[in-house]
Structures are given as structure tokens and as C-alpha cells.
Amino acid sequence: MKQNKHLRNLLYALIAVLIVAAVIGATLLADRFNNKVSQQISRKEAQELVDETLDSLPNNVASSAKYIRSQSKVTVKEVEYGTEKDIRLSCTYETIDVYNTIKDNVNDLLSIPINDPVTGRPKNATKVMIELEEKVQGLLENAAPITGEVEIVIYETSEGLKIHLSDELVDTVFGGILSAREVVENTTTITVNGKTEDIKNRTSLRNGCIDCFKLVNYDMKKPDTSSFIQRTWNSFKDEFHRNFIEENRWTYLAKGLGNTLLITLFALILGVVIGFLVAAIRCTNAKTGKLKIANAVCKLYLAVMRGTPVMIQLLIIYFVILLPMGVDKFIAAVLCFGINSGAYVSEIVRGGIMSVDEGQTEAGRSLGLGYAATMWHIVIPQAFKAILPSLANEFIALLKETSVAFYIGVADLTLGGLKIRSITYSNFMPLIAIAVIYLILVLGLSYLVSLLERRLRKSEK
């Protein structure tokens, strides 16, 4: 019956996963085939959107860029609807030849004195820009006019209609403003009074000239026209690739997981040895009244280990005790978690031994066995069977407790995830990955414990 119930629950879970996958798949498929805009606009509305977008480009302090915009005009002639949630505008434009004007006069623009006449210090980019503004605008007023045709694309996004302002489009309708900036940026020598000067290191001089043409508020990337589910999925894929696939950053988690499992294994062995030893001492004292001093030491050990946080124990064991002795941090982590786990294992074992009926001990003694032989051959096997599930749960708790090992610099699973987080500045993916890996490990161990418990119950029958 229980096995059938387990299979039924597994089937329900599988059906739920399939339903969710089907809903997501259907949404993505519908979005893929529904690639037409949901609203239509008139030519007048398109013109207003184009003018508003272009007006927002010049920086507030870039007077030359503002002047170029005032001399640039884009006229929408036709509106067509595409198949990628796009609206394509056939336009004509009128502007001035910014590129050739700046290229022909770049030597004159960059030949201004670089030192401030008052302070004698090199001018910063802002002062250079202020000094060049009038000069640049005077050149632009005499620039030749340019006309032509251009296609502007509007995309329907979750935030409304947006124009795709590529660098090529902006450069075209603003008379080569971006190309002119590149000319200034790439000019490394000028001629002054017949002499060639190297201005490669005069960054503020070039930046000040470039700031005269500064543009803002546009991104050359194509606007995202996908649905919410698609955007979420694409964002998830990009984050996953950036955090784990790029530069093989997943290896931080893999190496950390290996160290976590090794720490858990060695600490487990140490904890079992200590736990059984302490339990034997305390049970012997309870049954025979012997080993009083050892029993008192065990009680003190239990009080300290169970009464203080494991993280504080780890810091004290490593930084206060072992670091001055030159002991490796990995060994310090194993010792700390093993000693801590031993306290809990001892109480589990002691409870199991004390739960065995006293008649079992008397039966062993009546057969001529000594106290130690009776405990080893009769009491402990019965107690071990009873405490095995509790011990397994303690091992699961030990695995999770090792997550604080990174506090002393051990390259465990947690530190591996934090290393990725420090590189990508992403919080969600690395931390969730750590949690998921621990969850998978714990669920796997919990499942094994449940199998063990069922097997023990069957054997009792």
C-alpha cells in the first residue's frame, strides 16, 4: 500500500511538471507566431515619435550637438508593418555635413593651449569643452547641407513603441556626428606652427572636444519585443551562461562540492569514533559507577559543544588554536566538525544503549560474559539497529553545517558560489545554485534514510 501511495505521488508530481511545461511551451509558441504589432499608428503619430526621440538625444550641456539637431530634419513618408512586431518608416532627412567639417578642422580644434593661463595647470575636459563650443559651432554654421533617404524601425515592446536607434541611423540623420567623434578620438598628432606635436596622452583635450557632440538616451541594441515568459527565460539563460558556463566558472562549484564532501566524510568518521567513545564512558558510569573523572570530562565536552555555535567553534579552533601551529585550514575544518558532531552522536548512541532492556545485560552476564563482552556482543548490536536512522539524520545535519567552513577560507561549496558572485556581481544565480546543490544532496540522503528505516521495520516483523 505504501509503495503504491509513493508511486501515485510521484505520478502526480510528474503530471504537474508536464502541465507547467505545456503552458510555458504554448505561451512561447503563441508568442513566436504572433509577431505583428497590436496597434497601428498614423504617419503623423510616427512623425511625432521620431521627432520626440531625436530631440532627446543631445546632452544638456552639449551645445554643438543641440545645434546639429536643430539643423537636422527627418520626414516620415510611408508606414509599413513588418512581421517582427515592427513598424518600418520610409523617411527622408536633411542635415549638415558634420563629419567632413570636423575632419577638415580637427588640427585647428585640438591646437588650443592645454594649460590654464591662471593656474598653469592642464585644463580638464569641461574647460576644454567650454572653450571649444563657440569655435565648433562657428564651423558647423558653415557646414554643407546633406539630404538623403533612411529607414527607421519602430518595435512594439512591453513598455510601448520604441525606435531602434542604431549607431548607423544616428550617424546618418545627424550628419556623421559619431564618425566625427571617432576622428577626434583617434587623432594623436597635430601640427602647430609647422611642428608636429604628440597629443596621445592629452586625453582631457580630446574628451573636451568630443563632449561638444555628446549624445545620450539611446542604445544601439534592438529593443526586446518578446513576451514576459520569453524575456524571463532569455534572462535566465544569459545569467546562467554568465555565472557558470563563461570561463568555466562552474568549476568553482565542482571543486567546492568535492571539498565539502571530503570534509563531511572525514568529520563523519571522527564524529562516530568520538561519539561511541563518549557514549561508552557515560553508559559505563551509569551502569557501574566507574570512570567518574572521564564521565565528568565527557559532560563538560558535551556542554561546550552543544552550548556554543559551530561557527564560533570553527573560528576558535582554527584562528586561536591551530593557525599558530601552522595546521592547514582543511584539517581544522575536519577537526571542528568532527568534534562537534561527536557530541550529538554520543547522545544518540547513549540513548540507544540505555533503551536496551536491562534483562539483556543480565542474560549476557548469566552466560558468563564480562561487562565489555556483553556490551559488544549483545547490547550495542541491538542499540545500533535502533539508532541508525537518527545517526543518518545527524550525518545530514553535518553536511549542512559544513557550509560555514568558508569563514576560515576553506574552498568549500559555499565559497565556490561566493567566488562566482564576486566575479559576476550576481546574487541570484550563485546563491540559488549553492542552495539547490545542498538540497539535492540532502534529499538524496533523506531518501536513503527512508529506505533504511523501511528495511529495519521489515526486519523487525
C-alpha positions as CSV (number, residue, x, y, z in Angstrom):
1,M,0.0,0.0,0.0
2,K,2.7,2.5,1.0
3,Q,4.7,1.7,-2.2
4,N,1.6,2.3,-4.3
5,K,1.0,5.6,-2.5
6,H,4.6,6.6,-3.2
7,L,4.2,5.8,-6.9
8,R,0.9,7.7,-7.0
9,N,2.5,10.8,-5.5
10,L,5.4,10.5,-8.0
11,L,2.9,10.3,-10.8
12,Y,1.0,13.4,-9.6
13,A,4.3,15.3,-9.4
14,L,5.2,14.3,-13.0
15,I,1.8,15.3,-14.3
16,A,2.1,18.7,-12.6
17,V,5.6,19.3,-14.2
18,L,4.2,18.3,-17.6
19,I,1.3,20.7,-17.3
20,V,3.6,23.6,-16.3
21,A,5.9,22.8,-19.2
22,A,3.0,22.6,-21.6
23,V,1.7,26.0,-20.5
24,I,5.1,27.6,-20.9
25,G,5.7,25.9,-24.3
26,A,2.3,27.0,-25.6
27,T,2.9,30.6,-24.5
28,L,6.3,30.7,-26.2
29,L,4.8,29.1,-29.3
30,A,2.0,31.6,-29.5
31,D,4.3,34.5,-29.0
32,R,6.6,33.1,-31.7
33,F,3.7,33.1,-34.3
34,N,2.1,36.3,-33.1
35,N,4.7,38.7,-34.4
36,K,2.6,41.5,-35.6
37,V,2.1,44.8,-33.7
38,S,-1.1,45.0,-31.7
39,Q,-1.7,48.7,-32.6
40,Q,-1.5,50.8,-35.7
41,I,-0.2,54.3,-35.9
42,S,-0.8,57.1,-38.4
43,R,2.0,58.9,-40.2
44,K,1.5,61.9,-38.0
45,E,1.9,59.8,-34.9
46,A,5.0,58.2,-36.3
47,Q,6.5,61.6,-37.1
48,E,5.8,62.8,-33.5
49,L,7.5,59.7,-32.1
50,V,10.6,60.2,-34.4
51,D,10.9,63.9,-33.5
52,E,10.5,63.3,-29.8
53,T,13.1,60.5,-29.9
54,L,15.7,62.6,-31.8
55,D,15.1,65.6,-29.6
56,S,16.1,63.6,-26.5
57,L,19.5,62.6,-27.9
58,P,21.7,65.7,-27.4
59,N,23.2,66.1,-23.9
60,N,22.0,69.2,-22.0
61,V,25.5,70.7,-22.0
62,A,26.5,69.7,-25.5
63,S,25.5,72.9,-27.4
64,S,27.1,71.7,-30.6
65,A,25.0,68.5,-30.5
66,K,21.9,70.6,-29.9
67,Y,22.8,72.8,-32.9
68,I,23.2,69.8,-35.1
69,R,19.8,68.5,-34.0
70,S,18.3,71.9,-34.8
71,Q,19.7,71.6,-38.3
72,S,18.6,68.0,-38.8
73,K,15.1,67.1,-40.0
74,V,13.6,63.7,-40.6
75,T,10.3,63.4,-42.5
76,V,8.2,60.2,-42.5
77,K,6.9,59.4,-45.9
78,E,5.4,55.9,-45.6
79,V,4.4,53.5,-42.7
80,E,4.6,49.7,-43.2
81,Y,4.0,46.9,-40.8
82,G,6.6,44.0,-40.5
83,T,6.5,40.5,-39.1
84,E,8.7,41.1,-36.0
85,K,6.4,43.3,-34.0
86,D,7.9,46.2,-36.0
87,I,6.8,49.2,-37.9
88,R,9.1,50.3,-40.8
89,L,9.1,54.0,-41.7
90,S,10.4,55.2,-45.0
91,C,11.9,58.7,-44.4
92,T,13.8,61.5,-45.9
93,Y,16.4,63.5,-44.0
94,E,18.1,66.9,-44.2
95,T,21.1,67.7,-42.1
96,I,24.6,69.3,-42.2
97,D,28.0,67.6,-43.1
98,V,29.4,67.3,-39.5
99,Y,31.9,64.6,-40.3
100,N,33.8,66.4,-43.1
101,T,33.6,69.7,-41.3
102,I,35.3,68.3,-38.1
103,K,37.7,66.2,-40.1
104,D,39.0,69.1,-42.1
105,N,39.4,71.3,-39.0
106,V,40.4,68.8,-36.3
107,N,44.0,70.1,-36.2
108,D,42.8,73.6,-35.5
109,L,40.4,72.5,-32.8
110,L,43.0,70.4,-30.9
111,S,45.7,73.0,-31.1
112,I,44.4,75.2,-28.3
113,P,46.8,75.7,-25.3
114,I,46.4,72.8,-22.8
115,N,47.5,74.8,-19.7
116,D,45.2,77.2,-17.8
117,P,46.7,80.7,-18.1
118,V,45.7,81.5,-14.5
119,T,46.7,78.3,-12.6
120,G,49.2,77.0,-15.1
121,R,47.8,73.5,-14.7
122,P,46.5,71.4,-17.5
123,K,42.8,72.1,-18.4
124,N,40.2,69.4,-17.7
125,A,37.7,68.2,-20.2
126,T,35.0,70.6,-19.1
127,K,37.1,73.7,-19.5
128,V,38.2,72.5,-22.9
129,M,34.6,71.9,-24.0
130,I,33.6,75.4,-22.8
131,E,36.5,76.9,-24.8
132,L,35.7,75.0,-27.9
133,E,31.9,75.4,-28.0
134,E,31.9,78.7,-29.8
135,K,34.6,77.6,-32.2
136,V,32.9,74.3,-33.1
137,Q,29.5,75.9,-33.6
138,G,31.1,78.5,-35.9
139,L,32.4,75.8,-38.1
140,L,29.1,73.9,-38.1
141,E,27.2,77.1,-39.2
142,N,29.3,77.0,-42.4
143,A,28.9,73.2,-42.9
144,A,27.4,72.0,-46.2
145,P,23.9,70.6,-46.3
146,I,23.2,66.9,-46.8
147,T,20.0,65.1,-47.8
148,G,19.0,61.5,-48.3
149,E,16.7,58.7,-47.5
150,V,16.7,56.4,-44.5
151,E,14.5,53.6,-43.0
152,I,13.6,53.9,-39.3
153,V,12.2,50.9,-37.5
154,I,9.8,51.1,-34.5
155,Y,9.4,48.0,-32.3
156,E,6.5,47.2,-30.0
157,T,7.9,46.3,-26.6
158,S,6.3,45.7,-23.1
159,E,7.0,49.4,-22.5
160,G,5.3,50.6,-25.6
161,L,6.6,51.7,-29.1
162,K,10.3,52.3,-29.3
163,I,12.5,53.4,-32.1
164,H,15.6,51.3,-32.8
165,L,18.4,53.9,-32.8
166,S,21.4,52.1,-34.2
167,D,24.7,53.9,-34.4
168,E,24.4,53.9,-38.2
169,L,21.0,55.6,-38.1
170,V,22.1,58.3,-35.6
171,D,25.2,58.9,-37.6
172,T,23.2,59.3,-40.8
173,V,20.5,61.7,-39.7
174,F,23.0,63.8,-37.6
175,G,25.4,64.3,-40.5
176,G,28.1,61.9,-39.3
177,I,28.3,63.1,-35.7
178,L,29.6,59.7,-34.4
179,S,32.2,59.5,-37.1
180,A,33.3,63.0,-36.3
181,R,33.8,62.0,-32.7
182,E,35.9,59.0,-33.8
183,V,38.1,61.3,-35.8
184,V,38.8,63.4,-32.7
185,E,39.3,60.4,-30.6
186,N,41.8,58.8,-33.0
187,T,43.8,62.0,-33.6
188,T,47.1,61.5,-31.8
189,T,49.3,64.2,-33.5
190,I,48.7,67.8,-34.6
191,T,50.7,70.4,-36.4
192,V,51.3,73.7,-34.6
193,N,53.4,76.4,-36.3
194,G,54.9,73.8,-38.7
195,K,55.8,71.5,-35.9
196,T,54.2,68.1,-35.2
197,E,53.1,67.5,-31.6
198,D,52.1,64.2,-30.0
199,I,48.8,64.6,-28.1
200,K,48.3,60.9,-27.5
201,N,48.3,61.4,-23.7
202,R,46.2,64.6,-23.8
203,T,43.0,62.7,-23.0
204,S,41.2,65.7,-21.5
205,L,41.9,67.7,-24.7
206,R,40.2,65.1,-26.9
207,N,37.4,64.4,-24.4
208,G,36.6,68.1,-24.1
209,C,36.2,68.3,-27.9
210,I,34.2,65.0,-28.0
211,D,31.8,66.4,-25.3
212,C,30.7,69.1,-27.7
213,F,28.9,66.3,-29.6
214,K,27.8,64.2,-26.7
215,L,24.6,62.2,-27.1
216,V,22.6,60.3,-24.5
217,N,19.4,58.2,-24.2
218,Y,19.9,55.6,-26.8
219,D,21.0,52.1,-27.0
220,M,22.1,50.5,-30.3
221,K,20.7,47.1,-29.3
222,K,17.5,46.0,-30.9
223,P,14.5,46.6,-28.5
224,D,13.2,43.4,-26.8
225,T,9.9,42.5,-28.4
226,S,9.5,39.1,-26.6
227,S,6.8,38.2,-24.1
228,F,7.3,38.2,-20.4
229,I,7.9,34.5,-20.3
230,Q,10.4,34.7,-23.1
231,R,12.2,37.7,-21.5
232,T,12.3,35.8,-18.2
233,W,13.7,32.7,-19.9
234,N,16.2,34.6,-22.0
235,S,17.4,36.5,-18.9
236,F,17.7,33.2,-17.1
237,K,19.8,31.7,-19.9
238,D,22.0,34.7,-20.1
239,E,22.5,34.8,-16.3
240,F,23.2,31.0,-16.3
241,H,25.7,31.3,-19.0
242,R,27.5,34.3,-17.4
243,N,27.7,32.7,-14.0
244,F,28.5,29.1,-14.8
245,I,29.4,28.5,-18.5
246,E,31.5,31.6,-19.2
247,E,35.2,30.9,-18.3
248,N,34.1,27.6,-16.9
249,R,33.1,29.2,-13.6
250,W,31.1,26.1,-12.8
251,T,34.4,24.5,-11.7
252,Y,34.4,26.7,-8.6
253,L,31.2,24.8,-7.5
254,A,32.5,21.5,-8.6
255,K,35.8,21.8,-6.6
256,G,33.9,23.3,-3.7
257,L,31.5,20.4,-3.7
258,G,34.4,17.9,-3.7
259,N,35.9,19.6,-0.6
260,T,32.5,19.8,1.1
261,L,32.0,16.0,0.7
262,L,35.6,15.2,1.9
263,I,35.1,17.4,5.0
264,T,31.8,15.7,5.7
265,L,33.2,12.2,5.2
266,F,36.3,12.7,7.5
267,A,34.3,14.6,10.0
268,L,31.7,11.9,10.0
269,I,34.3,9.2,10.7
270,L,35.9,11.3,13.5
271,G,32.4,12.1,15.0
272,V,31.4,8.4,15.1
273,V,34.6,7.4,16.8
274,I,34.3,10.2,19.4
275,G,30.6,9.7,19.8
276,F,30.8,6.0,20.5
277,L,33.8,6.5,22.9
278,V,31.9,9.2,24.9
279,A,28.7,7.2,24.9
280,A,30.6,4.1,26.2
281,I,32.2,6.1,29.0
282,R,28.9,7.6,30.1
283,C,26.9,4.4,29.9
284,T,29.6,2.6,31.8
285,N,29.5,5.2,34.5
286,A,25.7,5.0,34.6
287,K,25.6,1.2,34.9
288,T,28.7,0.5,37.1
289,G,29.6,3.8,38.7
290,K,33.1,3.6,37.4
291,L,35.1,6.2,35.2
292,K,33.8,9.1,37.2
293,I,36.5,11.5,36.1
294,A,36.2,10.5,32.5
295,N,32.4,10.9,32.8
296,A,32.8,14.5,34.2
297,V,35.2,15.4,31.3
298,C,32.6,14.0,28.8
299,K,29.8,16.1,30.4
300,L,32.0,19.2,30.1
301,Y,32.8,18.4,26.5
302,L,29.1,17.9,25.7
303,A,28.1,21.1,27.4
304,V,30.6,23.1,25.5
305,M,30.0,21.5,22.1
306,R,26.2,21.7,22.3
307,G,26.0,25.1,24.0
308,T,28.1,27.1,21.5
309,P,27.6,27.8,17.8
310,V,29.5,25.7,15.4
311,M,30.8,28.7,13.6
312,I,32.3,30.1,16.8
313,Q,33.9,26.7,17.5
314,L,35.4,26.8,14.0
315,L,36.9,30.2,14.4
316,I,38.4,29.4,17.8
317,I,39.8,26.0,16.7
318,Y,41.5,27.5,13.6
319,F,42.5,31.1,14.4
320,V,43.2,30.6,18.2
321,I,44.5,27.1,18.4
322,L,45.6,25.6,15.1
323,L,46.7,28.6,13.0
324,P,49.7,29.5,15.3
325,M,50.8,25.8,15.0
326,G,50.7,26.0,11.2
327,V,47.9,23.5,10.8
328,D,46.1,23.6,7.4
329,K,42.6,25.1,7.3
330,F,41.1,21.9,5.7
331,I,42.3,19.8,8.7
332,A,41.0,22.4,11.1
333,A,37.5,22.2,9.5
334,V,37.5,18.4,9.7
335,L,38.6,18.5,13.4
336,C,36.0,21.2,14.2
337,F,33.0,19.5,12.6
338,G,34.1,16.0,13.7
339,I,34.4,17.1,17.4
340,N,31.1,19.0,17.2
341,S,29.3,16.1,15.6
342,G,30.8,13.7,18.1
343,A,28.8,15.4,20.9
344,Y,25.5,14.8,19.2
345,V,26.4,11.2,18.0
346,S,27.3,10.3,21.6
347,E,23.9,11.3,22.9
348,I,22.2,9.4,20.2
349,V,24.3,6.3,20.9
350,R,23.9,6.7,24.7
351,G,20.1,6.9,24.3
352,G,20.1,3.8,22.1
353,I,22.2,1.8,24.6
354,M,20.2,2.9,27.6
355,S,17.0,1.9,25.8
356,V,18.0,-1.7,25.6
357,D,16.3,-3.7,28.3
358,E,18.4,-4.4,31.3
359,G,17.5,-8.0,31.1
360,Q,19.7,-8.3,28.0
361,T,22.7,-7.3,30.1
362,E,21.8,-9.7,32.8
363,A,21.3,-12.5,30.3
364,G,24.8,-11.9,28.9
365,R,26.3,-11.9,32.4
366,S,24.5,-15.2,33.3
367,L,26.1,-16.8,30.2
368,G,29.5,-15.9,31.7
369,L,30.3,-12.9,29.6
370,G,32.1,-10.0,31.1
371,Y,30.7,-6.4,31.1
372,A,32.7,-5.4,27.9
373,A,31.8,-8.6,26.1
374,T,28.1,-8.2,27.0
375,M,28.1,-4.7,25.7
376,W,29.9,-5.5,22.5
377,H,28.0,-8.7,21.5
378,I,24.6,-8.2,22.9
379,V,23.7,-4.5,23.8
380,I,25.4,-2.5,21.1
381,P,24.1,-4.5,18.1
382,Q,20.5,-4.0,19.4
383,A,21.1,-0.3,20.2
384,F,22.8,0.3,16.8
385,K,19.7,-1.0,14.9
386,A,17.5,1.4,16.9
387,I,19.7,4.5,16.5
388,L,20.7,4.0,12.8
389,P,18.0,6.3,11.4
390,S,18.9,9.0,14.0
391,L,22.6,8.7,13.1
392,A,21.8,9.1,9.4
393,N,19.9,12.3,10.2
394,E,22.8,13.6,12.2
395,F,25.0,12.9,9.1
396,I,22.6,15.0,7.0
397,A,22.8,17.8,9.6
398,L,26.6,17.6,9.5
399,L,26.7,18.0,5.7
400,K,24.7,21.3,6.0
401,E,26.8,22.5,8.9
402,T,30.0,22.4,6.8
403,S,28.6,25.3,4.8
404,V,30.3,27.7,7.3
405,A,33.8,26.4,6.5
406,F,34.3,29.3,4.1
407,Y,34.7,31.6,7.2
408,I,38.2,30.3,7.6
409,G,38.9,30.3,3.9
410,V,38.2,26.6,3.0
411,A,37.3,26.3,-0.6
412,D,34.0,24.5,0.0
413,L,30.8,24.6,-2.0
414,T,29.7,27.9,-0.3
415,L,32.9,29.7,-1.0
416,G,32.8,28.4,-4.6
417,G,29.4,30.1,-5.1
418,L,30.6,33.3,-3.4
419,K,33.7,33.4,-5.7
420,I,31.4,33.4,-8.7
421,R,29.2,36.1,-7.1
422,S,32.3,38.3,-6.5
423,I,33.2,37.9,-10.2
424,T,29.8,38.4,-11.8
425,Y,28.2,40.7,-9.2
426,S,25.2,38.4,-9.5
427,N,23.4,37.4,-6.3
428,F,20.6,35.2,-7.5
429,M,22.3,32.5,-9.6
430,P,25.3,31.6,-7.4
431,L,23.4,31.6,-4.2
432,I,20.5,29.6,-5.6
433,A,23.0,27.2,-7.1
434,I,24.5,26.6,-3.7
435,A,21.1,26.0,-2.1
436,V,20.0,23.7,-4.9
437,I,23.1,21.5,-4.7
438,Y,22.7,21.2,-0.9
439,L,19.0,20.5,-1.4
440,I,19.8,17.7,-3.9
441,L,22.4,16.1,-1.6
442,V,20.1,16.3,1.5
443,L,17.1,14.9,-0.5
444,G,19.2,12.1,-1.7
445,L,20.5,11.2,1.7
446,S,17.0,11.6,3.2
447,Y,15.7,9.1,0.6
448,L,18.4,6.6,1.5
449,V,17.5,7.1,5.2
450,S,13.8,6.4,4.5
451,L,14.8,3.2,2.6
452,L,16.9,2.2,5.6
453,E,14.1,2.8,8.0
454,R,11.7,0.7,5.9
455,R,14.2,-2.1,5.7
456,L,14.6,-2.0,9.5
457,R,10.9,-2.1,10.1
458,K,10.5,-5.1,7.8
459,S,13.3,-6.9,9.6
460,E,11.5,-6.3,12.9
461,K,8.5,-8.1,11.6
